[in-house]
């Protein structure tokens, strides 16, 4: 009996992770008019989530506070563990974890130290996602943002 309960619980957790992954997949475009950025915060103008095998690939086009375009890529699992990110001068690893089927938590790290943390909340209809984050800009300044994205 205990084995069945444990098996059922594991199945429910696995289903929740799969549903969360699917809900976030696709291309998301920043709605700047609905977003708020502190001075020095970068703006991720376009974010693409796609499934690659048993992992998720996140590709981001961003603009730094001084107008420099950046493009970076992260591929990993939504398991709360760090996976490398390439192309972002302010970080070298990220971790994402499923909080619920409409919420992801994340940490952005540089040199093994978390520099930014936040949450990604998907709307009930799956058409909008809101990212709230705060942390450092790599120059000793605190930055924060609330970013609203529309699914394309």
N, C-alpha and C positions, 0 to 999 in steps of 0.2 A: 504494500500500500504506500509506504513512504517513497519507494522508488518511483511509483507512478506520479506522485505529487511533485517530486523533484523534477521528473522528466517534463511534466506539464508546465511547471514554472520556467524551465529552460526554454521550452518552445514559445511561451508567451514573450519572454525577453527577446528571443531571436526574431520573432514576428514584429515586435515593436521597433527593433533596430532596422529591419528591412523596410517597414512602413515609413520611418523617419527618413531613411536614405532616399526612397522614391519621392517623397513629398518635396524634398529640396532640390531634386535634379532639374536641370534646365538652365536657361540663360536669364540673368537678372540684371536689370538696368537701374542705375541710381536715379531717384527722383529728388533732385537737389532742392527743389522748392519746399519739400516736406521734411528735409533733413536738417540737422544742426551740427556744426563743427566748431570746436574750440580753435583758437589761433594755433597754427602749426600742425593741425591734424590733416593727414592725407585724405583724399577722396577716391574711393574705389568706384570707378564709373561703370564698370561692367564686371560681373562675376558669373562664371560658368561652372556648374557642378555636373559631373558625369561619372558613370560607373565604369571602372576599369577592373575587370575580373572581380575579386572580392574586396576591392578598395574603391575609394572615391577620389577623383581628381578634381581639384579646384584651381581654376585659372582666373587670375585677376588682372584687369587693366586699371591702373591707378594714376593719380596725379599728386605729386608731393605739394607741400604748402608753397614751395617756390616755383611751381608750374612744371616741374620735370616729370615726364611720363615714365612710368615703370610698368613692367609686365612680370608677374611671378606665378609660379606653379607649385602646388602642394599635392602630393598623392599619399594617401594613408587610409587607415581605418578610423571609424568613429568610435574609438575605444578609450579615449582619454590619454593615449600614449603619444609621445613626441615622434613626428616624422619630419624629415628634412623638407625645407622650402628652398626653391631656387629663384634667383632674380630679384629678391627683396633685400636691399642693402641694410634695412633695419632689423632683420631677423634671419635666423637660420633653421628654425624648427617651429612647428605648430602642432597642437593637439586639439582634436574635436571630440566631444562625447555627446551621446544622446541623453537628454534630460527627459524628454517625452516625445511623442510622435510629431509635435510641432515646435519643439525647442531643442536647440543645440547649444552647448557651452563650448568655449574655446579659450586657449591660451596661446600667446605668441611669445617665442623665446629667442634669446640671443646668447650664445655662449653658455647654455645650460640654465640661464636665469630668465624667469618670466618677466617680460617687459610690458605686456598688454594682456588684458583679459576681457571677456565679454560674453554676450548671449545673442543668439539669432532666433527670433520668434517668427514663425510662419503664421499668417492669418488663417482663420477657419476655412475660407474658400480657396486657400492655396495660391492666391494671385499676388500677394504682397508679403514681403518679409522685412522685419525691422531688426537692425543690428545695433546694439548698444555696447560701447566699449570705452575703456579708459586705461591709461598707462603712460609710458614715457615715449618721447620722440627720438631717443638715442642721443640727445644733446642736453639731457638734464631737465627738460621741460615736461610738465604734465599735459597730456592732450586727452580729449574725450570727444565722442561723437554719438549721435543717434542718426543712423542712416536708414532711409526707407527705399526699398527696391520694388520694382514691378516686374513680374514674370513676363518674358517676351514670347 
